[in-house]
Amino acid sequence: MLSAAQRVRRSADFAATIRGGRRAGRGTVVVHMLLEEPVQASTARAGFVVSKAVGNAVVRNRVRRRLRHLVRPHLDDLPGGTLLVVRALPPAAEASYETLGTDLASALTAARRPRRPR
């Protein structure tokens, strides 16, 4: 379980992260990351979006629990004040724990990579 200080809870924070953050998708997840001004007292925070397209309530909660457990170690690596929203895609319902972990790590790496000039 993530502590209250590590969770994105307000819909305004979710919306700002999805609209203004960097996005990286993989087979089972899409990661939205908003790098705000570093705040020394603040930690990185994460939120999860698992829609009904993923499955029924039991499946959605299982996917959310797995993602929460996988995100926890990555939050320590992110700068303070970072907002992270992880959106599960329908294939996440059938994906193994290892596949979710690989896709999440890959998406986080891609979202943190500096943008190339066009």
Secondary structure, 3 states (H helix, E strand, C coil): CCCHHHECCCHHHHHHHHHHCEEEECCCEEEEEEECCCCCCCCCEEEEEECCCCCCHHHHHHHHHHHHHHHHHHHCCCCCCEEEEEEECHHHHCCCHHHHHHHHHHHHHHHHCCCCCC
